[in-house]
Amino acid sequence: MNILFKTILLFFILWTVPICGYALTISPPLIEFELDPGETVAKTIKVLNETSEPLKLFLSIEKFRAKGEEGQAEFFSAQEEEYIFYDWINIKKDPILLMPQERAE
């Protein structure tokens, strides 16, 4: 009887706990290009907030390499890099607020 009560109590506790998740679509997922010295290029990244809540996004540039059999991203700092490319790329530094189901570029 005591085990049944604990099981039912656990079920109701878990049932009432809100489950929170975020869904953000970024397109294109990968941007690759080659430039000659002095050339410039402008690319746009599109984002979609697929949640029912507003999302505040902060943009940054991070260098990473694939790690492990699953290809997990391993991020590393500018001190570990052979070539520093951050000075070549300009992004907006202001945060972006996306309302539910809103798209932005």
Summary of the structure (lengths in Angstrom):
residues: 105
radius of gyration: 21.6
end to end distance: 58.2
largest distance: 77.5
contacts: 155
relative contact order: 0.20
helix: 20%
strand: 25%
